[in-house]
Amino acid sequence: MAAELVSLEKLLEKHIPAGELREVWRLLYGKDISPLDLPSSAFQAASIRGFELQGYGFEAAVEQTRRPRIVRVGLIQNKIQLPTSAPVTEQISSLHKHISDIVEVAAMCGVNIVCFQEAWTMPFAFCTREKLPWTEFAESAEDGITTKFCQELAKKHNMVIVSPILERDSVHGDTLWNTAVIISNTGAVMGKTRKNHIPRVGDFNESSYYMEGNTGHRVFQTAFGRIAVNICYGRHHPLNWLMYSVNGAEIIFNPSATIGELSESLWPIEARNAAIANHCFTCSINRVGTVSVMLA
């Protein structure tokens, strides 16, 4: 059995001489990006807590009349922490603890805005089409336990947080939505934005849980820049990216949950194309690990 492929980059590094590899990087990814000089204490903390830490910088042309505006963005990809058979509240609590540890390290690295993965407080079970227990992970975007948790984190670390959750809208008959909650660096809830496009492809028929969102293409003016959130399947729709940019977004996040054989070939292309076409920064996130879900 062949060894698991860690990444395309690792494979190329293993088989292509260093001199030629630099040219390969240029053709694949464009201009060189430099690793950030992050604190050794942050790497040590990440190692102790069991996750990988990387950081890279994008440089801009120096201007004569304006000072540079440097923004540090954190993107988190994580595994679930407990089996999917564990009680719902325990699964949520374990992820809160894990994310708190990661955000602590992000703060050590000077991160200004952090984005979590799609529906980060739960296993990604939307391909099962089963209602229970998965819908029990849904909570209020305004005052649910996860939003309150993120408010405390944001205020503690002076950090804007993008928290994608499964939302239960009690004002409208407990309707479920795939939603991202935006929390300012002061700890205030700035608002929410919902997933505009949902898949109906094979087992990925998410209309069993929620429908397309009704919030349009919202952009949020934070202390560190104008941000938007293009959740998961919306990345396949160029006009979706365009509308966030037209509305003024400088950074567009794309928290997702998908599988390798379905989308991996698209990952290096879609977000980069969106950044090029819309003259903005794009930040794509997927999950890592394996989720085992028992089907009825």
Residue pairs with C-beta under 8 A, 6 or more apart in sequence:
5 11
8 268
12 21
12 24
13 21
16 24
25 32
26 32
28 268
33 56
33 57
33 58
34 56
34 57
34 59
35 54
35 55
35 56
35 57
36 55
36 56
36 57
36 109
38 53
38 55
38 109
39 108
39 109
41 108
42 53
42 105
42 108
42 109
43 53
45 104
45 105
45 108
46 52
46 53
46 102
46 105
49 101
49 102
49 105
51 78
51 101
51 102
51 105
53 105
53 109
55 109
58 281
60 68
62 68
69 225
71 112
71 113
71 224
71 225
71 251
72 109
72 110
72 111
72 112
72 113
73 111
73 112
73 113
73 114
73 115
73 251
73 281
73 283
74 103
74 106
74 109
74 111
74 113
74 114
74 115
75 114
75 115
75 253
75 283
75 284
75 285
76 99
76 102
76 103
76 106
76 114
76 115
76 116
76 117
76 120
76 285
77 117
77 285
77 286
77 287
77 288
78 95
78 98
78 99
78 102
78 117
78 120
78 287
78 288
78 289
79 287
79 288
79 289
80 91
80 94
80 95
80 122
80 123
80 289
80 291
81 91
81 94
81 95
81 97
81 98
82 90
82 91
82 94
83 292
84 91
84 123
84 125
84 291
84 292
84 293
84 294
85 294
86 94
88 133
88 136
88 137
91 121
91 122
91 123
91 137
92 121
92 122
92 137
92 145
92 146
95 120
95 121
95 122
96 121
96 146
96 149
99 116
99 120
100 149
100 153
103 114
103 153
103 157
103 159
103 161
104 157
106 114
106 157
106 159
107 156
107 157
107 159
111 157
111 159
112 159
112 160
112 185
112 223
112 224
113 159
113 160
113 161
113 162
113 222
113 224
113 225
113 227
113 251
114 159
114 160
114 161
114 162
115 161
115 162
115 164
115 229
115 253
115 255
115 283
115 285
116 161
116 162
116 163
116 164
116 255
116 285
117 164
117 255
117 256
117 257
117 285
117 286
117 287
118 124
118 164
118 178
118 231
118 232
118 255
118 256
118 257
118 285
118 287
119 126
119 137
119 164
119 165
119 166
119 178
119 257
120 163
120 164
120 165
120 255
121 137
121 139
121 146
121 165
121 166
122 134
122 137
122 166
123 134
123 291
123 293
124 257
124 287
124 291
125 134
125 291
125 293
126 134
126 204
126 206
126 208
126 209
126 257
127 203
127 204
128 134
128 203
128 293
128 295
129 203
129 205
129 208
130 295
130 296
131 208
131 209
134 166
134 209
135 166
135 176
135 209
137 166
138 165
138 166
138 167
138 168
138 176
139 145
139 146
139 147
139 165
139 166
139 167
139 168
140 147
140 167
140 168
140 170
141 147
141 165
141 167
141 169
141 179
141 181
141 189
141 192
142 189
142 192
144 165
144 168
146 163
146 165
146 181
147 163
147 165
147 181
147 183
147 189
150 161
150 163
150 181
150 183
151 183
151 187
151 188
151 189
152 187
153 159
153 161
154 160
154 161
154 183
154 184
154 185
154 186
154 187
155 185
155 186
155 187
158 185
159 185
160 182
160 183
160 184
160 185
160 222
160 223
160 224
160 227
161 182
161 183
162 180
162 181
162 182
162 183
162 227
162 229
162 253
162 255
163 180
163 181
163 182
163 183
164 178
164 179
164 180
164 181
164 229
164 231
164 255
165 179
165 180
165 181
166 176
166 177
166 178
166 179
166 209
166 210
167 176
167 177
167 178
167 179
167 192
167 194
168 174
168 175
168 176
169 175
169 176
169 177
175 210
176 209
176 210
177 194
177 195
177 210
177 213
178 194
178 195
178 198
178 206
178 209
178 210
178 213
178 231
178 232
179 192
179 193
179 194
179 195
179 213
180 192
180 193
180 194
180 229
180 231
180 253
180 255
181 189
181 191
181 192
182 189
182 190
182 191
182 192
182 193
182 220
182 222
182 227
182 229
183 189
183 190
184 190
184 222
184 223
185 222
185 223
185 224
190 220
190 222
191 218
191 220
192 215
193 213
193 215
193 218
193 228
193 229
193 231
194 213
194 214
194 215
194 231
195 210
195 212
195 213
195 231
195 232
195 233
195 234
196 212
196 213
196 216
196 217
196 230
196 231
196 234
196 237
196 240
197 212
197 233
197 234
197 236
197 237
197 240
198 206
198 207
198 210
198 211
198 212
198 233
199 205
199 206
199 233
200 206
200 207
204 262
206 233
213 231
216 243
217 228
217 240
217 243
217 244
217 246
217 247
218 228
218 247
219 226
219 227
219 228
219 244
219 247
219 248
219 249
220 226
220 227
220 228
225 250
225 251
226 248
226 249
226 250
226 251
227 249
227 250
227 251
227 252
227 253
228 244
228 247
228 249
228 251
228 252
228 253
229 252
229 253
229 254
229 255
230 240
230 241
230 244
230 252
230 253
230 254
231 254
231 255
231 256
232 254
232 255
232 256
232 257
232 258
233 256
234 240
234 241
234 254
235 241
235 254
235 256
235 266
235 270
235 271
235 274
235 284
236 266
236 270
238 273
238 274
238 277
241 252
241 274
241 277
241 278
241 282
242 277
242 278
244 252
244 278
244 280
245 252
245 278
245 279
245 280
249 280
250 280
250 281
251 280
251 281
251 282
251 283
252 274
252 278
252 280
252 281
252 282
252 283
253 282
253 283
253 285
254 271
254 282
254 283
254 284
254 285
255 285
256 263
256 284
256 285
256 286
256 287
257 286
257 287
258 286
267 284
267 286
270 284
271 282
271 283
271 284
272 282
274 280
274 282
275 281
275 282
